[in-house]
Amino acid sequence: GIRKTANEAVTNSATLQNDDDLVTGSLPINTNYLFILAIEYNGTTAAPDIKLDLVLPAGATFAITGQGESTASAFQAPRMVDSDAAPRLQAWGTAAAAATRNLQFIGLILIGAAAGTCQLQWAQNTATVAEDTTIYTNSVLTLIRVV
């Protein structure tokens, strides 16, 4: 797996950007992977929230379930991630008070006829001036090849 080695913050931006650490090496064509993503994050206040996406090689597909806090700062039951519309890992909540939150994703990624990387992208769900959204050190992206 890949471990985030430093905190990374985004302020006043809802434009998805590549995570500095959570990206794999090249994934060979016609391979399948168990996908696990565990993120520890904070949005300073409830205003910005967080949205996430995956960039995969052309033709790759996935079925992933995520669990975390809703954008209404309430418990969000596990939900299936939409593999067609960005942000594909969807929008999630941040705390009404400055508190750390966690997101967990698990599923299957199918790499097709094009090789490439699995890159996490993220941003504030609502661009918020003077409010950081931070993904913390030790968040982890893991792909385990399965037959």
Residue, then its C-alpha position, 0 to 999 in steps of 0.5 A: g500500500i501507499r501511505k501519505t507521508a505529510n498532511e496536505a491542505v486545500t483552501n478555497s478550491a472546489t477543483l479536483q487536484n491530484d493527491d501528492d502521495l496517494v497514487t500507484g505505480s503503473l497497473p498492467i493491462n487486463t488485471n484486477y485489484l482489491f481496492i482499499l482507501a482509508i482517509e483521515y481528514n478535517g475540514t476545519t468547519a462544516a462549510p467546505d466538506i470534501k469530494l474525492d475522485l479516482v483517475l484510472p486508465a482509459g477503459a478501467t471500471f470499478a465497483i466501490t462502497g464508501q462509508g463516512e460522514s454525510t455532507a449534513s454532518a450526520f452518519q452516512a450509511p455505506r453507499m455505492v460509489d458511482s463509477d461514471a460521474a465525477p466526483r466518483l468517490q462522491a462528496w462527504g462531510t466535515a465536522a461542524a467543529a474542528a474534528t478529525r473524520n474518517l472515510q473508508f472505501i473498499g471494492l474492486i477495480l478492473i483494469g482493461a486494455a490500457a495500463g496506467t496508475c490509480q490516482l486519488q484526486w480531491a478538493q473542497n466540495t464547496a470552495t471556502v475562503a480561509e477554511d482548510t480541508t486537510i487529508y492527514t499523514n498515514s492515510v492509505l491507498t492499497l491495491i491488492r492484485v486478485v485473479 
